[in-house]
Amino acid sequence: MTGVIVASGNGASAVPTGIRILARGGSALDAVEACAKIIEADTTDTSVGRGGKPNVLGEVELDASIMDGTTHRSGAVAALKGYLHPISVARAVMEQTPHVFIVGDGAARFAREIG
């Protein structure tokens, strides 16, 4: 089976990382999470992550979602403040809870609980 990674223009710089993970036998979920974390940490990218636009209160709130095509499960968080990698929190929602989507204070509480 051949892996394929699709990214928007701002995600192109992360694609080689995902390709390396897949080439070494890593899972698609690991590749997606690793690619997203690169973009989330990029303060020069104003569309997502740390460099994202603030809300009307001047706070950057982050969102992320992840889906597993094999299990048909998904996880998402929104309005998460103070966490560098919401993609990892979204993955934990998918893998560790019966929920699909956690928002705001609930997302922050869950993020604290998982470390």
PyMOL commands that place a pseudoatom at each C-alpha (Angstrom):
pseudoatom trace, name=CA, resn=MET, resi=1, chain=A, elem=C, hetatm=0, pos=[0.000, 0.000, 0.000]
pseudoatom trace, name=CA, resn=THR, resi=2, chain=A, elem=C, hetatm=0, pos=[1.235, 3.479, -0.823]
pseudoatom trace, name=CA, resn=GLY, resi=3, chain=A, elem=C, hetatm=0, pos=[0.701, 6.322, 1.619]
pseudoatom trace, name=CA, resn=VAL, resi=4, chain=A, elem=C, hetatm=0, pos=[-0.500, 9.723, 0.511]
pseudoatom trace, name=CA, resn=ILE, resi=5, chain=A, elem=C, hetatm=0, pos=[-0.257, 12.958, 2.445]
pseudoatom trace, name=CA, resn=VAL, resi=6, chain=A, elem=C, hetatm=0, pos=[-2.356, 15.912, 1.358]
pseudoatom trace, name=CA, resn=ALA, resi=7, chain=A, elem=C, hetatm=0, pos=[-1.746, 19.356, 2.837]
pseudoatom trace, name=CA, resn=SER, resi=8, chain=A, elem=C, hetatm=0, pos=[-2.853, 22.896, 2.210]
pseudoatom trace, name=CA, resn=GLY, resi=9, chain=A, elem=C, hetatm=0, pos=[-0.190, 25.389, 1.175]
pseudoatom trace, name=CA, resn=ASN, resi=10, chain=A, elem=C, hetatm=0, pos=[0.706, 26.324, 4.732]
pseudoatom trace, name=CA, resn=GLY, resi=11, chain=A, elem=C, hetatm=0, pos=[1.174, 22.662, 5.642]
pseudoatom trace, name=CA, resn=ALA, resi=12, chain=A, elem=C, hetatm=0, pos=[3.580, 21.808, 2.825]
pseudoatom trace, name=CA, resn=SER, resi=13, chain=A, elem=C, hetatm=0, pos=[6.658, 22.270, 5.017]
pseudoatom trace, name=CA, resn=ALA, resi=14, chain=A, elem=C, hetatm=0, pos=[5.430, 19.527, 7.369]
pseudoatom trace, name=CA, resn=VAL, resi=15, chain=A, elem=C, hetatm=0, pos=[4.816, 16.899, 4.681]
pseudoatom trace, name=CA, resn=PRO, resi=16, chain=A, elem=C, hetatm=0, pos=[8.391, 15.483, 4.669]
pseudoatom trace, name=CA, resn=THR, resi=17, chain=A, elem=C, hetatm=0, pos=[8.031, 14.689, 8.379]
pseudoatom trace, name=CA, resn=GLY, resi=18, chain=A, elem=C, hetatm=0, pos=[4.850, 12.755, 7.724]
pseudoatom trace, name=CA, resn=ILE, resi=19, chain=A, elem=C, hetatm=0, pos=[6.433, 10.904, 4.816]
pseudoatom trace, name=CA, resn=ARG, resi=20, chain=A, elem=C, hetatm=0, pos=[9.359, 9.845, 7.025]
pseudoatom trace, name=CA, resn=ILE, resi=21, chain=A, elem=C, hetatm=0, pos=[6.980, 8.514, 9.675]
pseudoatom trace, name=CA, resn=LEU, resi=22, chain=A, elem=C, hetatm=0, pos=[5.029, 6.487, 7.120]
pseudoatom trace, name=CA, resn=ALA, resi=23, chain=A, elem=C, hetatm=0, pos=[8.225, 5.211, 5.456]
pseudoatom trace, name=CA, resn=ARG, resi=24, chain=A, elem=C, hetatm=0, pos=[9.423, 3.891, 8.822]
pseudoatom trace, name=CA, resn=GLY, resi=25, chain=A, elem=C, hetatm=0, pos=[6.180, 1.998, 9.325]
pseudoatom trace, name=CA, resn=GLY, resi=26, chain=A, elem=C, hetatm=0, pos=[4.477, 4.585, 11.523]
pseudoatom trace, name=CA, resn=SER, resi=27, chain=A, elem=C, hetatm=0, pos=[0.728, 4.957, 11.544]
pseudoatom trace, name=CA, resn=ALA, resi=28, chain=A, elem=C, hetatm=0, pos=[-1.216, 7.488, 9.531]
pseudoatom trace, name=CA, resn=LEU, resi=29, chain=A, elem=C, hetatm=0, pos=[-2.430, 8.976, 12.827]
pseudoatom trace, name=CA, resn=ASP, resi=30, chain=A, elem=C, hetatm=0, pos=[1.155, 9.464, 13.990]
pseudoatom trace, name=CA, resn=ALA, resi=31, chain=A, elem=C, hetatm=0, pos=[2.020, 11.135, 10.672]
pseudoatom trace, name=CA, resn=VAL, resi=32, chain=A, elem=C, hetatm=0, pos=[-0.996, 13.449, 10.783]
pseudoatom trace, name=CA, resn=GLU, resi=33, chain=A, elem=C, hetatm=0, pos=[-0.357, 14.444, 14.386]
pseudoatom trace, name=CA, resn=ALA, resi=34, chain=A, elem=C, hetatm=0, pos=[3.339, 15.127, 13.755]
pseudoatom trace, name=CA, resn=CYS, resi=35, chain=A, elem=C, hetatm=0, pos=[2.592, 17.246, 10.678]
pseudoatom trace, name=CA, resn=ALA, resi=36, chain=A, elem=C, hetatm=0, pos=[-0.078, 19.249, 12.487]
pseudoatom trace, name=CA, resn=LYS, resi=37, chain=A, elem=C, hetatm=0, pos=[2.231, 19.889, 15.453]
pseudoatom trace, name=CA, resn=ILE, resi=38, chain=A, elem=C, hetatm=0, pos=[4.801, 21.496, 13.155]
pseudoatom trace, name=CA, resn=ILE, resi=39, chain=A, elem=C, hetatm=0, pos=[2.251, 23.967, 11.808]
pseudoatom trace, name=CA, resn=GLU, resi=40, chain=A, elem=C, hetatm=0, pos=[0.677, 24.569, 15.233]
pseudoatom trace, name=CA, resn=ALA, resi=41, chain=A, elem=C, hetatm=0, pos=[4.080, 25.639, 16.582]
pseudoatom trace, name=CA, resn=ASP, resi=42, chain=A, elem=C, hetatm=0, pos=[4.892, 27.944, 13.649]
pseudoatom trace, name=CA, resn=THR, resi=43, chain=A, elem=C, hetatm=0, pos=[4.352, 31.503, 14.870]
pseudoatom trace, name=CA, resn=THR, resi=44, chain=A, elem=C, hetatm=0, pos=[4.745, 32.851, 11.325]
pseudoatom trace, name=CA, resn=ASP, resi=45, chain=A, elem=C, hetatm=0, pos=[1.644, 30.980, 10.140]
pseudoatom trace, name=CA, resn=THR, resi=46, chain=A, elem=C, hetatm=0, pos=[-1.277, 33.284, 10.846]
pseudoatom trace, name=CA, resn=SER, resi=47, chain=A, elem=C, hetatm=0, pos=[-3.989, 30.796, 9.871]
pseudoatom trace, name=CA, resn=VAL, resi=48, chain=A, elem=C, hetatm=0, pos=[-3.632, 28.232, 12.685]
pseudoatom trace, name=CA, resn=GLY, resi=49, chain=A, elem=C, hetatm=0, pos=[-1.716, 27.505, 15.858]
pseudoatom trace, name=CA, resn=ARG, resi=50, chain=A, elem=C, hetatm=0, pos=[0.384, 29.942, 17.866]
pseudoatom trace, name=CA, resn=GLY, resi=51, chain=A, elem=C, hetatm=0, pos=[0.486, 32.443, 15.032]
pseudoatom trace, name=CA, resn=GLY, resi=52, chain=A, elem=C, hetatm=0, pos=[-3.286, 32.353, 14.575]
pseudoatom trace, name=CA, resn=LYS, resi=53, chain=A, elem=C, hetatm=0, pos=[-5.532, 35.367, 14.738]
pseudoatom trace, name=CA, resn=PRO, resi=54, chain=A, elem=C, hetatm=0, pos=[-6.877, 36.292, 18.191]
pseudoatom trace, name=CA, resn=ASN, resi=55, chain=A, elem=C, hetatm=0, pos=[-10.584, 36.367, 19.004]
pseudoatom trace, name=CA, resn=VAL, resi=56, chain=A, elem=C, hetatm=0, pos=[-12.451, 39.603, 19.815]
pseudoatom trace, name=CA, resn=LEU, resi=57, chain=A, elem=C, hetatm=0, pos=[-10.991, 39.522, 23.332]
pseudoatom trace, name=CA, resn=GLY, resi=58, chain=A, elem=C, hetatm=0, pos=[-7.458, 39.377, 21.960]
pseudoatom trace, name=CA, resn=GLU, resi=59, chain=A, elem=C, hetatm=0, pos=[-6.917, 35.728, 22.935]
pseudoatom trace, name=CA, resn=VAL, resi=60, chain=A, elem=C, hetatm=0, pos=[-5.733, 33.017, 20.564]
pseudoatom trace, name=CA, resn=GLU, resi=61, chain=A, elem=C, hetatm=0, pos=[-8.081, 30.049, 20.823]
pseudoatom trace, name=CA, resn=LEU, resi=62, chain=A, elem=C, hetatm=0, pos=[-7.033, 26.893, 19.034]
pseudoatom trace, name=CA, resn=ASP, resi=63, chain=A, elem=C, hetatm=0, pos=[-9.091, 24.160, 17.385]
pseudoatom trace, name=CA, resn=ALA, resi=64, chain=A, elem=C, hetatm=0, pos=[-8.113, 20.754, 16.030]
pseudoatom trace, name=CA, resn=SER, resi=65, chain=A, elem=C, hetatm=0, pos=[-9.711, 17.569, 14.822]
pseudoatom trace, name=CA, resn=ILE, resi=66, chain=A, elem=C, hetatm=0, pos=[-8.421, 14.160, 13.832]
pseudoatom trace, name=CA, resn=MET, resi=67, chain=A, elem=C, hetatm=0, pos=[-10.109, 11.137, 12.273]
pseudoatom trace, name=CA, resn=ASP, resi=68, chain=A, elem=C, hetatm=0, pos=[-9.136, 7.490, 12.024]
pseudoatom trace, name=CA, resn=GLY, resi=69, chain=A, elem=C, hetatm=0, pos=[-10.337, 5.939, 8.781]
pseudoatom trace, name=CA, resn=THR, resi=70, chain=A, elem=C, hetatm=0, pos=[-9.755, 2.428, 10.080]
pseudoatom trace, name=CA, resn=THR, resi=71, chain=A, elem=C, hetatm=0, pos=[-11.946, 2.696, 13.176]
pseudoatom trace, name=CA, resn=HIS, resi=72, chain=A, elem=C, hetatm=0, pos=[-14.189, 5.523, 11.922]
pseudoatom trace, name=CA, resn=ARG, resi=73, chain=A, elem=C, hetatm=0, pos=[-13.578, 7.355, 15.190]
pseudoatom trace, name=CA, resn=SER, resi=74, chain=A, elem=C, hetatm=0, pos=[-12.779, 11.033, 15.533]
pseudoatom trace, name=CA, resn=GLY, resi=75, chain=A, elem=C, hetatm=0, pos=[-11.859, 13.575, 18.153]
pseudoatom trace, name=CA, resn=ALA, resi=76, chain=A, elem=C, hetatm=0, pos=[-11.891, 17.341, 18.219]
pseudoatom trace, name=CA, resn=VAL, resi=77, chain=A, elem=C, hetatm=0, pos=[-11.323, 20.311, 20.487]
pseudoatom trace, name=CA, resn=ALA, resi=78, chain=A, elem=C, hetatm=0, pos=[-12.206, 23.955, 20.029]
pseudoatom trace, name=CA, resn=ALA, resi=79, chain=A, elem=C, hetatm=0, pos=[-11.631, 27.256, 21.799]
pseudoatom trace, name=CA, resn=LEU, resi=80, chain=A, elem=C, hetatm=0, pos=[-8.632, 25.755, 23.594]
pseudoatom trace, name=CA, resn=LYS, resi=81, chain=A, elem=C, hetatm=0, pos=[-6.326, 28.326, 25.182]
pseudoatom trace, name=CA, resn=GLY, resi=82, chain=A, elem=C, hetatm=0, pos=[-2.854, 27.821, 26.580]
pseudoatom trace, name=CA, resn=TYR, resi=83, chain=A, elem=C, hetatm=0, pos=[-1.910, 24.575, 24.813]
pseudoatom trace, name=CA, resn=LEU, resi=84, chain=A, elem=C, hetatm=0, pos=[0.657, 24.431, 22.027]
pseudoatom trace, name=CA, resn=HIS, resi=85, chain=A, elem=C, hetatm=0, pos=[-0.662, 21.278, 20.370]
pseudoatom trace, name=CA, resn=PRO, resi=86, chain=A, elem=C, hetatm=0, pos=[-4.454, 20.992, 20.241]
pseudoatom trace, name=CA, resn=ILE, resi=87, chain=A, elem=C, hetatm=0, pos=[-4.047, 18.149, 17.716]
pseudoatom trace, name=CA, resn=SER, resi=88, chain=A, elem=C, hetatm=0, pos=[-2.652, 15.964, 20.501]
pseudoatom trace, name=CA, resn=VAL, resi=89, chain=A, elem=C, hetatm=0, pos=[-5.587, 16.844, 22.744]
pseudoatom trace, name=CA, resn=ALA, resi=90, chain=A, elem=C, hetatm=0, pos=[-8.008, 16.044, 19.902]
pseudoatom trace, name=CA, resn=ARG, resi=91, chain=A, elem=C, hetatm=0, pos=[-6.328, 12.676, 19.413]
pseudoatom trace, name=CA, resn=ALA, resi=92, chain=A, elem=C, hetatm=0, pos=[-6.670, 11.957, 23.125]
pseudoatom trace, name=CA, resn=VAL, resi=93, chain=A, elem=C, hetatm=0, pos=[-10.384, 12.827, 22.930]
pseudoatom trace, name=CA, resn=MET, resi=94, chain=A, elem=C, hetatm=0, pos=[-10.707, 10.201, 20.202]
pseudoatom trace, name=CA, resn=GLU, resi=95, chain=A, elem=C, hetatm=0, pos=[-8.604, 7.534, 21.902]
pseudoatom trace, name=CA, resn=GLN, resi=96, chain=A, elem=C, hetatm=0, pos=[-9.404, 8.046, 25.590]
pseudoatom trace, name=CA, resn=THR, resi=97, chain=A, elem=C, hetatm=0, pos=[-13.014, 9.217, 25.801]
pseudoatom trace, name=CA, resn=PRO, resi=98, chain=A, elem=C, hetatm=0, pos=[-16.436, 8.267, 24.449]
pseudoatom trace, name=CA, resn=HIS, resi=99, chain=A, elem=C, hetatm=0, pos=[-16.781, 11.857, 23.193]
pseudoatom trace, name=CA, resn=VAL, resi=100, chain=A, elem=C, hetatm=0, pos=[-16.100, 13.325, 19.773]
pseudoatom trace, name=CA, resn=PHE, resi=101, chain=A, elem=C, hetatm=0, pos=[-15.915, 17.075, 20.434]
pseudoatom trace, name=CA, resn=ILE, resi=102, chain=A, elem=C, hetatm=0, pos=[-14.949, 19.024, 23.564]
pseudoatom trace, name=CA, resn=VAL, resi=103, chain=A, elem=C, hetatm=0, pos=[-14.992, 22.827, 23.648]
pseudoatom trace, name=CA, resn=GLY, resi=104, chain=A, elem=C, hetatm=0, pos=[-13.710, 25.702, 25.788]
pseudoatom trace, name=CA, resn=ASP, resi=105, chain=A, elem=C, hetatm=0, pos=[-13.372, 25.107, 29.526]
pseudoatom trace, name=CA, resn=GLY, resi=106, chain=A, elem=C, hetatm=0, pos=[-14.130, 21.409, 29.082]
pseudoatom trace, name=CA, resn=ALA, resi=107, chain=A, elem=C, hetatm=0, pos=[-11.352, 21.084, 26.504]
pseudoatom trace, name=CA, resn=ALA, resi=108, chain=A, elem=C, hetatm=0, pos=[-8.912, 22.903, 28.787]
pseudoatom trace, name=CA, resn=ARG, resi=109, chain=A, elem=C, hetatm=0, pos=[-9.859, 20.702, 31.735]
pseudoatom trace, name=CA, resn=PHE, resi=110, chain=A, elem=C, hetatm=0, pos=[-9.385, 17.543, 29.682]
pseudoatom trace, name=CA, resn=ALA, resi=111, chain=A, elem=C, hetatm=0, pos=[-6.031, 18.820, 28.367]
pseudoatom trace, name=CA, resn=ARG, resi=112, chain=A, elem=C, hetatm=0, pos=[-4.865, 19.414, 31.947]
pseudoatom trace, name=CA, resn=GLU, resi=113, chain=A, elem=C, hetatm=0, pos=[-6.009, 15.936, 32.990]
pseudoatom trace, name=CA, resn=ILE, resi=114, chain=A, elem=C, hetatm=0, pos=[-4.043, 14.184, 30.240]
pseudoatom trace, name=CA, resn=GLY, resi=115, chain=A, elem=C, hetatm=0, pos=[-0.962, 16.324, 30.837]
for i in range(1, 115): cmd.bond("trace and resi %d" % i, "trace and resi %d" % (i + 1))
show_as sticks, trace
zoom trace
